[in-house]
Amino acid sequence: MATKQAYRPDPRILELGDAFYDPVEPARFPRAVPRFLNQRWADRIGLSDTDWEAHFHRFEALPDNLPRPLALRYHGHQFRSYNPEIGDGRGFLFAQLRDESNRLLDLATKGSGQTPYSRFGDGRLTLKGAVREVLATEMLEALGVNTSKTFAVFETGEALTRGDEPSPTRSAVLTRLGYGHIRIGTFQRLAYFDEAGNIAKLNRYCLQHLYGEEPTDSDAENAERLFDQVASATARLAASYMAAGFVHGVLNSDNIAISGESFDYGPWRFSPEWDPAFTAAYFDQTGLYAFGRQPEAIQWDLAQLGGCLTFLCEAAPLSAILEDWGKRFEAALIEAFVRRLGIETLGTEDDRLLGGAILSALQSRAVGIDRLFFDWRGGRAPEGEPYTSEAFDKLRQALAGRARVPTHPYWSDPEPCSMHIEEVEAIWAPIAEQDDWSRFEDKITAIRRMGEAMREA
């Protein structure tokens, strides 16, 4: 259990000025039914005794924080087509505060009403969408992925019409907690309008408040430093997706945070097997964001950030960093594999060989991703079917001398904790039909138990 921390408000976004956001009013909802309140993270940021309904349903300002919510301005490439008409269309930045490590956190919303960027949307979120985001963030956090956290969900009592699920459907408003609310698309908007001065200002903000580095007087140097940091962070993000078997579904440049934190979950899925062609979104007909193409997609988005930063520095050093991204990803993938196996990372050629052996075993598709890491946790090297192929013989060899006995009771369960689409639908069905939340609540408990097991020393 995390130690309770003091509430430390720090609305740093105001340093940027009103060229970066628009003050907005939250929607007024007819009902306030709490469906998910993240007490664990509330303790960590000093909000465990807060009035949840006042602050995360009516969005009354937190003490000494932003006086009004702010819809942030950004553009972005959506499936490789540039869109200058987007921004925070159904959410806003509500508050900023510091965690126990002095890192800046944002509390932002989804489904909180219309903004200047809603276009033809109603600014709302379906309850099913909120449930899916809770399941995604809880599962990814447990698996060690750098992800935003779902902080609060309130059912709001409105009937929504949607084309991709039975309508009318129930509504919700969600608050997420994350390290930063700035996207690659935020830089793209400034580049679109040739605002070099604001690019420099935003660059300094990100360097200082998202990465804890003091900016210098040189805009060129700051740009190179930030791009280097984002390159490493996005390489780790892509690697963690692959090790988790996760498919985000919509890796547009407006969905890539400068902090490298995963967020904004729509048509996500976990791939049952190591299937590079597995997609999450029914509208991703070309497989642009398929499981195996996620590293390529994230690197492409990073290149768009590099183009924006050429307003501040020469292209050559940014290109060199971009060319090095593949090596960073490969190293991060090995680390993610080894971490999920629960053995120590040695940082040597042995790790590289082990990473290759794990990848070959996954590519054999003899078992699912979750099953493989569950059975081989701690380097247990099980014998017999389905682990009799050459790929698993090589994995045994690579693990020789590195086994450690996992002690958490979770590792003695008959099955790993997974989150495939069939279970997501099975969790939603009793909520939709009988307002029965027991299966959802049991799953959150099971996921958090797995997270405890994953974190064991």
N, C-alpha and C positions, 0 to 999 in steps of 0.2 A: 504494500500500500504506500503510495507516495505521501511524503510529509506535506502537511498543509502549509501553503505559502501565503504571504501577504499580497493583497491586491496592489499592483504597481502600474497605474495608468500612465501612458506615454504616447499621446496622439501625434506622432512624428509626421504623418502624412501632410499635416498642415504646413510643414516647411516648404512643400512643393508649390503651393499656391493654387489659385482657383482655375488655372489653365489645365489642370489635371483631373478635375472632378466637377460634379454638379451636386449641390445639396438637394435632397429629395425628402419626401414625406412617406413614411411606411403606410401600407394599406391598413385599413381597419377591418378586422375579421369578426364575424358574428359569434364564433366560439373559440374557446381556448382549452383544448384537451391535451395535456402533456402525454406524449407517447414515448419519448426517449430523452432523458436528462443525463448528461455525462458527468457523474459525480467525481469520477477519478480525475478528469482534467480540471474540473471546477476546483478541486482541492489544490491542484498544482498551480493555479493562477489566481488564487485568492477569491474565488467566487462561489465557494461551497454554500455560503449562507445567503446567497442573493435571492431576490424576488424574481424567480424565473419568468413568471407570466408578465411582469412589468417590463422586464428588459429583453426577453427573447420571444415575446408574442406581440406586445404593444410597442416594443423598441423605444422605451423611454431611456434617455441617455444615462450611461453609467457615470458615477461621480468622477469629476475632473477629466472627462474624456471628450470625445467628439460631441459638440452640442447638437448636431444634426447628422443623420446618415449621409454618406457621400457615394454617389454612383460614379465609378471610375470610368474614364474615357480610354478607349483602345480601339484598334483595328485588328486585322489578322487575315492570314490565309486559311480558308476553309476548304479542305480537300484540294489544296494547291491553287485555289482561285481567291484573289485578293478581294476582301470585303471592307469597304470604308464606312459601312453603315451599322456597325455593331458597337458594343460597349456593355456596361452592366445593365442588362435589359430586364432582369427580374430579381435583382439582388443589389446589395450595396455594402460598403464598408461601414460597420457599425461602431467599432471601437478598436483601440490598440493598447497593448499592455506588455509588460515584461514577464518572462518566466523566471524560474529559480536560477537559470544560468545567464540571466541578463539578455536573453535573445528577445527580439521584438516579435510579438504575435499579433495577428489580425483576427478579429471576430467579424465575419462577413456572412451574408445571408443568401438564401435561394428561395424564391417564391414569395418575396416580401412586398410585391406590388409593382406597378408600372413606374418607369423612369423615362427620361428623354430618349432612351435607346431601346425601348420596348417594341418599336415599330408597330406591327399589327398584333403583338402578343398581349395576353392579359396579365403578365407579370406574376403568374401563380405557378405553384408546384403541386403535382398530384401526390396523394399520400403514398401511393405505390412507389413513386419516384423517390420519396424521402426514405421509405423503408429500404429500398435498394441501395441508397447511398450509405445508410447506417451499416448495412451488411458489408458493403465494399470497404469502407474505411476501417471497420473493426477487424475484418479479415486481413487486410493489408498491414495494419499496424501490428497485429499478432505475428505476421510473417516477416516483420522487420523492414518493410518498405517505408520509405520516407513519404508519408501521406498526411494530408489534412485530416483532422478529426471531426466527426460529427459531434457537435456540442449540445444541441437541443433540437427537438422536433415537437411542434404543436400541431395537432389537427385543428383546422380552422372553420369547418362547418359550411364550406361553399361546395356547390356542385359544378364540376368543371367538364367541359366538352373537349375531348381529345380524339384525334384521328387514328392513333396507334394503340389504343386500348379501349375496352368497353366504356361507353359514356351514357349518362353523366357519371363521373367518378369523384371520389373524395379528395379533399384538398389539404395541404399542409404548408407550414413555413418552417424552414430549416436554417439553423445557424451552424456555420463551420468555423473551426479554429485552425489557423495555419500560420506558417512562418512566411508572411509576405503575401500581398495581393497584387503584385506587379507581374505582368505577363510580357512575353516577347512582343505580343501585339501592342502593348503600351508604348514601346519604343517605335514600333512600326507606324503608329499614328503620328508621332512627332516627326518622323522622317518624311512621311507623306506630305506634311505641311511645311517641310524645310525648316523646322524649329531646332536648329543646332544648339542654341543656348539652353533650351529645355531638355534636350537629350543629355547635355553635359550635367545639368542639374539632377536629372533622374538617375544618371550613372553614379553620381556621387552619393545620392540617397541609397541606392541599392548596395553599393560597396560598403558604406558605413553601417546601415541598419539591417541588411540581410546577411552580410558576410563579416561584420565586425572589424572591417579594415578602415583605417583612417585615410581619406582621400588626400592626394597631394595637390599642388597648384597646377599640375600638368593634366589637362583634359585627355591628351593622348595616352599618357601613362595610365590614367584611371580607366580608360576604355579597355586597354590591353589587359589590365589586371582583372577587371570585371569579366571580360570575355573568357579569360583563363579559368576563373572560378565557375562560371556557368557551364563551361565545357566539361569540367570534371563532375559537377553536380548532375548534369543531364546524362552523362555516361553512367554514373551510378544509378540514376533513375531507370534508364533503359535496362541495365543489367538486373536490377531488382525485379522489374516486371517479368523478365524471362525466367529468373530463378523461382518466382512465385507462380509461374504459369498463367499470368494475368494478361488480359487484353483490355486496354482502356477503351478502345472503340473510336475515339474522336481526338486524335493527336494533332489538332489544328494549332497554329502558332499562337492563337489567343487562349489555348488551353495548356500552354507550357509556362509554368511559373519561373521567374528569374531565379528564385531560390532553389530550383530543382526539385521542389516538393510536388508530388502527385496530388491533383485535386479535380473537382468538377466531374462527377461520375454520372454518365448517362447510360448508354447501351453497353456497359461493361460485361465481361464474362471471364471465367477461369477456364482455360483449355483443359479438358480431361487428360489428354495425352500431348506429347511434344509434336504438335501438328502445326508447322509453319504457316499453313493456309487458313487456319482457324480464324474466323472473324466474329466480332461482337455485334456489329450494327447491321441490320437488314438492308440499310441503304448504302453500305460500303460494297457496292457490286463489283468493283475492280480489285478488292482486297488491299487497298492502299494502306490500311492500318491493321492488316492481319497480324497475328501473333508474331510470326517470323520477320515481319517487315517493320516492327516497331523501332528497332535501333536506327534503321535508315530514315524513318519518319522524323524521329527526334533530332537526328543530325541535320536533316534538311531544315527543320525549324530553327536550329541553332545558326545555320548559315544565314537565315533571314535577320537574326539579331546582329550578326557580323556586318551585314550590309548597312544596317542602321548606324553602327558605331563608326563606319568610315566617315561620317560627318565630323568625327573627332580625331581620328588617327589614320595612318596609312593602312592600306589593305593587307600588305605583305605579312606583318606579324599576326594578324587575325587569321589569314589563310593558313599559316603554319600551325596555329593552334587547331584549326578545323581539320587539317590533314592528320593531326595527331589523335583525333577523337577516337578513331577505331581502336588504337592501342589502349587508350584509357578505358574504353568499353570492355575490351577483352580482359584486362586486368580486373576491372570491377566485377565482371561476370564470374571469374574464378573465385574472387572473394565472396560473392553472393552464394555460389554453390557450396563452398567450404563452410560458410556460416550456417547455411541451412542444414548441412550434415551435422553441425554441432561439434566440429573438431577445430583445433587451433590452426590459424593461418600462419604458415611459416615464411611466406614471402620469398620462396625459392623456386628452383626448377621443379622441385617435388610438387609444389602447388600447381604449377602449370600442367604437369602430367596428370595430376589428379583431376583438374578441371576438364581436361580433354577426355579422361575416362568417364567422368560423370556425364558429359555431353553425349558421348557415344552410347552410353547405357540408356539415356533418355531418348535418343534418336531411334533406338531399337523398338521403342513403343511396346515392349513386353508387358509393362505395367504403366499405370498412370503416373503423372508427375508427383502428386501428393503421396501415393503409395510408395514410390521409390524412396523418397527422402524420409518417409516414416520408417520403412523397414530397415534402411541403412543408417539410421541416425546413430551418431557416435562411432561410425565405422563398424557396425555390427556384422556386416558381411554374411547375410543369411545364405544357407545352402538350399539346394533342391529347386523345384519349379516355383516360379518361372525364371529363376536366376541361374540357368545352366549354360547360357551362351558365351561365346568368346568375349563379348562386350563386358559381361559381368565378371569374367575371369580377370580381365585387365583392371577392372575397378577394384577387385580384391587385392590385386598386386599393388595398386597405387595406394591403397589404404593400409598396407602392411606396416605394423609398428605405430600406427596413429590412432588406434581404437581407444575410446573412452566410454565407460558404461553410463548411459543416461539414467538418471535416478528418479525423475518425476514420474508419477503413476500414469500420466498420459501415454507414455511410450509403451505401456503394457496393454493399452486398449486394443480391441480387435480390429478397429478401422481408424484411419486418420480423419481428422476433422477437415472437411472439404466444403466448397461452396460453388457447386455447379448449378446451371440454370434450372434443372429440374427441382432442386431443393429450394431455390429462390421462389419458384412458383408455388411449391408446396407450403412454404412459410406464408406466402401472401394469401393463399386461398381461404384459410379459416378467418383471417382478418376481414377479407372482403365479404365472406358469407355469413359469419356469426359474430364478428367483432371479437374474435378469440385471438389474443396476443400471446398465448402461452408458448406456442412453438417458436415464435420470434424471440421471446425472452429466454427460452431454453438455449437457443442457438447462440445468443450473445454470451451467455454463461459458458457454453462449450468453447467458443472462440477465445474468450479471455483465458480459459484454462489452458488451451493450447499455447497462447502467448506466454503464459508463465513457464510452460515447459520449454518453449523455444529460447527463453532468456536464461535458463539455468546455466550455472557456471560449468 
